[in-house]
Amino acid sequence: MELDAIHAFVAVARAGGFAAAGRQLRVPRSTLSRQIQRLEEELGVRLMERTTRSVRLTEAGESYFHRCGHALDLLDAANHGARAAGVQPKGTLRVSAPIDVARDVLAGMLPDFRRRYPDIELAFEISQRQVDLVAEGFDLALRGGERLRDSSLVARKLATPVFGLFASPAYLAARGVPETPADLARHDLIAFATPAGPIPWRLVGPDGEVEIAPRAWLRANELGLLRAAIAGGLGIGLAEPLTSSLHVREGSLHPVLAEYSMHGGTLYAVYPSARRVPPKVRVFVDLLAEHLRASGWGHSGKPREP
């Protein structure tokens, strides 16, 4: 059954005639007449009596009109709601993020996000695991790494943080201050690691790049734990300077080999499709990129296929 024919019938019934309905729908009177005739043939019942001057609904037509009119009103309301949802940032936004990104990055932008978008509710899963966005119903995931594996997803590059080496003043007083990257071999090291092992330190300094495979006594995949261990005097390790600035001001961290730094894994915003990105996703990612730029945490980029 054609929905256009039902629309035509309801329009003629409401307008009281074919001419008025045709003007409202911008459809020729003859087209409306053919549509309603086909509808009657399909239903096997006459819905309206026609004369050259008027239209009168039959008893079956009256019943059909009330039911179809109500159904079309509900359909119109549903269409309006869907269009509004495609324009207005609102609804629940489900986000997956690693622990360190949630603590060091997201927490700082939440007050501004709440002020700008009070109609969006946030539901975070803070975890180191990589979720399946589509299967698990997530709108967005924040992921770090040099390359994203799933080519079916769209990724927006948000930032590439730069790391420096730090230690506590107490540790340096007890063990000495390294003067070259080679001196690190004589120190207790603390390193970020994956199941495959510690991430190599590719330090860029005055003489170019130096790669070190840290023989770290403490390894973990959570930057906050590592930073706390460094501040606690347990060794030398990499930390992101901006998120470590409070420790530096308080005196619990001190830069080591300050002329050397290392680019960390890029932070991406990952979502299922670049077509018709929901406004709630778009405004969250845009504000996050804005927050990162303002903090100097990294540079932002445009969406791309990973």
C-alpha positions in Angstrom: 0.0 0.0 0.0 1.4 3.4 -1.1 1.9 5.9 1.7 1.4 8.7 -0.9 -2.1 7.5 -1.5 -3.0 7.6 2.2 -1.5 11.1 2.4 -3.7 12.1 -0.6 -6.9 10.6 1.0 -6.3 12.4 4.3 -5.4 15.7 2.6 -8.6 15.6 0.5 -10.7 14.6 3.6 -9.3 17.5 5.6 -9.5 20.1 2.9 -13.0 19.1 1.9 -12.2 18.7 -1.8 -9.6 17.8 -4.4 -8.9 21.3 -5.6 -8.0 22.6 -2.1 -5.9 19.5 -1.3 -4.1 19.7 -4.6 -3.1 23.3 -3.8 -1.8 22.4 -0.4 0.2 19.4 -1.7 1.1 21.1 -5.0 -0.2 18.0 -6.8 -2.6 18.0 -9.7 -6.2 17.1 -8.9 -6.2 14.3 -11.4 -3.2 12.7 -9.6 -5.0 12.8 -6.2 -8.1 11.3 -7.8 -6.1 8.4 -9.3 -4.2 7.7 -6.0 -7.4 7.5 -4.0 -9.1 5.3 -6.6 -6.1 2.9 -6.4 -6.4 3.0 -2.6 -10.1 2.1 -2.7 -9.4 -0.7 -5.1 -6.7 -2.1 -2.9 -8.9 -1.9 0.2 -12.0 -3.1 -1.6 -14.2 -0.4 -0.2 -15.4 3.0 -1.3 -14.0 5.7 0.9 -15.6 8.9 -0.4 -18.5 10.0 -2.6 -17.5 12.5 -5.2 -19.5 15.1 -7.1 -18.4 17.9 -9.3 -18.7 20.3 -6.3 -18.1 18.3 -3.1 -16.6 15.3 -1.5 -18.3 13.3 1.2 -16.7 10.5 3.2 -18.5 7.2 3.4 -19.0 5.5 6.8 -15.9 3.3 6.0 -14.1 6.4 4.9 -14.9 8.3 8.1 -13.4 5.5 10.2 -10.4 5.1 7.9 -9.8 8.9 7.9 -9.7 9.1 11.7 -7.3 6.2 12.1 -5.0 7.2 9.2 -5.1 10.9 10.2 -3.9 10.0 13.7 -1.2 7.7 12.3 0.1 10.3 9.9 0.2 12.9 12.7 2.3 10.5 14.8 4.6 9.9 11.8 5.0 13.6 11.2 5.9 14.1 14.9 8.4 11.3 14.7 10.0 12.9 11.5 10.1 16.3 13.2 11.8 14.7 16.3 14.4 12.9 14.1 15.2 16.1 12.2 15.5 18.1 15.4 17.8 15.4 16.8 20.0 15.8 13.7 20.4 19.6 14.4 20.2 20.1 18.2 23.0 18.7 20.4 21.1 16.6 22.9 20.6 13.1 24.3 23.0 10.7 26.0 26.5 10.5 24.7 28.4 7.3 25.4 32.1 7.7 25.5 35.0 5.3 26.0 38.3 6.7 27.2 41.5 5.5 28.8 42.1 6.3 32.5 44.9 8.9 31.9 43.0 10.8 29.2 39.9 10.9 31.3 41.8 12.2 34.4 44.3 14.6 32.7 42.2 15.8 29.7 38.4 15.2 30.0 38.0 16.3 33.6 39.2 19.8 32.8 36.7 20.4 29.9 33.6 19.1 31.7 32.5 22.4 33.4 32.7 24.2 30.0 30.9 21.4 28.2 28.1 21.3 30.8 27.6 25.1 30.5 27.5 25.0 26.7 25.4 21.9 26.2 23.0 21.3 29.1 20.8 19.0 27.1 23.5 16.4 26.6 24.0 13.7 29.3 27.4 12.0 29.4 28.0 8.3 30.1 31.8 7.5 30.3 33.4 4.1 30.4 36.9 4.7 31.7 38.9 1.7 30.8 42.2 0.6 29.1 40.3 -1.9 26.9 39.4 -1.2 23.3 35.7 -1.3 23.0 33.7 -2.3 19.9 31.8 0.9 19.2 29.0 -0.5 17.1 28.4 -3.8 19.0 28.6 -2.2 22.4 26.6 1.0 21.5 29.3 3.6 22.0 29.0 7.0 20.2 32.7 7.8 20.5 36.0 6.4 21.8 39.2 8.3 22.6 42.2 6.2 21.7 45.9 6.7 21.7 48.4 5.1 19.4 50.5 5.5 16.3 48.1 3.8 14.0 44.5 2.7 14.3 43.8 -0.9 13.2 40.1 -0.8 12.3 39.7 0.8 8.8 35.9 0.8 9.0 36.0 3.6 11.6 36.6 7.3 11.2 39.3 8.9 13.3 40.0 12.6 14.1 43.5 13.3 15.1 43.3 15.5 18.3 46.8 15.8 19.7 50.3 14.3 19.8 51.6 15.0 23.3 55.3 15.5 23.9 57.0 13.8 26.9 60.0 14.7 28.9 62.1 12.8 31.5 61.5 13.5 35.2 62.7 12.4 38.6 62.1 13.5 42.1 64.7 15.8 43.8 65.3 13.2 46.5 66.1 10.5 43.9 68.5 12.8 42.0 70.2 13.8 45.3 70.7 10.1 46.2 71.7 8.7 42.8 73.1 11.7 40.9 71.9 13.6 37.8 72.3 11.9 34.4 74.1 14.2 31.9 73.6 12.1 28.8 71.0 9.6 27.6 73.7 6.9 28.0 73.8 7.6 31.8 70.3 6.4 32.1 71.6 2.8 32.0 72.9 3.3 35.5 69.6 4.5 37.0 66.3 3.0 38.1 63.8 3.5 35.3 60.1 3.6 35.2 58.4 3.0 31.9 55.0 2.7 30.1 54.5 -0.8 28.8 52.1 -2.9 26.7 51.7 -6.7 26.9 54.6 -6.8 24.4 56.9 -5.0 26.8 58.1 -1.4 27.6 57.7 1.2 24.9 61.1 2.3 23.5 62.2 5.8 24.4 62.9 7.6 21.1 64.5 10.8 22.6 65.1 13.7 20.3 67.8 16.1 21.4 70.5 18.5 20.2 72.3 15.6 18.4 69.2 14.1 16.8 67.3 11.0 17.9 68.5 8.5 20.5 66.6 5.3 21.0 66.7 3.6 24.4 65.1 0.3 25.4 64.4 1.0 29.0 65.3 -1.8 31.4 62.6 -0.6 33.8 62.1 -2.1 37.2 58.5 -0.7 37.2 56.3 -1.0 34.1 52.6 -0.2 33.8 50.0 0.9 31.2 48.7 3.8 33.2 50.5 7.1 33.2 49.1 8.4 36.5 50.6 5.5 38.4 54.0 6.0 36.7 54.0 9.7 37.4 53.2 9.1 41.1 56.0 6.6 41.3 58.4 9.0 39.7 57.3 11.8 42.1 57.7 9.3 45.0 61.4 8.9 44.3 61.3 5.5 42.7 63.2 6.3 39.6 63.4 8.2 36.3 60.6 8.1 33.7 58.7 9.9 31.0 55.8 12.1 31.8 53.8 14.7 29.9 55.1 18.1 31.0 51.8 19.9 31.1 50.0 17.3 33.2 53.1 17.1 35.4 53.4 20.9 35.9 51.7 20.9 39.3 54.2 18.3 40.6 57.1 20.5 39.2 55.7 23.6 40.9 55.3 21.7 44.2 58.8 20.4 43.9 58.0 16.7 43.8 59.2 16.4 40.1 62.3 17.8 38.4 63.1 17.7 34.7 66.0 15.3 33.7 67.9 15.8 30.4 65.6 18.7 29.7 67.0 19.2 26.2 65.5 15.8 25.2 61.9 15.0 24.5 59.7 12.3 22.9 56.5 12.4 20.9 53.9 10.1 22.5 51.2 8.2 20.8 48.6 10.4 19.0 45.2 10.9 20.6 42.3 10.2 18.3 38.6 10.7 18.6 37.1 7.6 16.9 33.5 7.2 15.7 31.6 4.8 13.4 30.9 7.0 10.4 31.8 10.3 8.9 28.3 10.6 7.3 25.7 12.5 9.4 27.7 12.6 12.6 25.3 13.3 15.4 25.5 16.8 16.8 26.2 15.5 20.3 29.3 13.8 19.0 30.4 16.7 16.8 30.2 19.3 19.6 32.0 17.1 22.1 34.9 16.4 19.8 35.1 20.1 18.7 35.2 21.3 22.3 37.8 18.6 23.3 40.0 19.8 20.4 39.5 23.4 21.5 40.4 22.5 25.1 43.5 20.7 24.0 44.6 23.6 21.8 44.0 26.1 24.7 46.0 23.9 27.1 48.9 23.4 24.6 48.5 19.7 25.1 48.8 18.9 21.4 47.6 20.0 18.0 44.3 19.2 16.4 43.5 17.8 13.0 40.5 17.1 10.7 38.6 13.8 10.4 40.4 11.2 8.3 40.1 7.5 7.5 42.6 5.6 9.8 
